[in-house]
């Protein structure tokens, strides 16, 4: 039984170390000074959200008094909803936050096992 717990604890320790290395890597990437890399990183920091924009345009067309725009607005709202479900608008900040959450969860689990 003790060997089984040690094996599980070793797996958790490896996953925790991997998450810490990933967090350090993301931190180092964000400090790069090259202009091309900086523009690419800016795109990752401010991810576009096409689904929400389509939904807003669809609502505007739905509320327009013309009868032709109502079906177009409904179609845009539906397409925007589908795209927002499939499109991953995660930014580097979101990835870093989730990594920190994973590290804290692993350390909490490790401390509860070590008691």
BELBELGI-V748997 format. One record per pair of residues at least 24 apart in sequence whose ideal C-beta (glycine too) atoms are under 10 Angstrom apart, sorted by the first residue. I is the first residue (numbers start at 1). J is the second residue. Records with the same first field share a line. If there is no record, write none. Layout:
BEGIN
I->J / J
END
This chain:
BEGIN
5->113 / 114
6->113
8->109 / 113
9->109 / 110 / 113 / 114
12->106 / 107 / 109 / 110 / 113
13->106 / 110
15->102 / 103 / 106 / 109 / 110
16->102 / 103 / 104 / 105 / 106 / 107 / 109 / 110
17->103 / 106
18->99 / 102 / 103 / 106
19->98 / 99 / 100 / 101 / 102 / 103 / 104 / 105 / 106 / 107
20->99 / 100 / 102 / 103 / 106 / 107
21->99
22->95 / 96 / 99 / 102 / 103
23->95 / 96 / 99 / 100 / 102 / 103
24->99
25->99
26->92 / 93 / 95 / 96 / 99
27->92 / 96 / 99
29->92
30->92 / 93 / 96
41->92
43->91 / 92
44->90 / 91 / 92 / 93 / 94 / 95
45->91 / 92 / 93 / 94
46->91 / 92 / 93
47->87 / 88 / 89 / 90 / 91 / 92 / 93 / 94
48->87 / 89
49->80 / 83 / 84 / 87 / 89
50->79 / 80 / 83 / 84 / 87 / 89
51->79 / 80 / 81 / 82 / 83 / 84 / 85 / 86 / 87 / 89
52->80 / 81 / 83 / 84 / 87 / 89
53->80 / 83 / 84
54->78 / 79 / 80 / 81 / 82 / 83 / 84
55->79 / 80 / 81 / 83 / 84
56->80
END
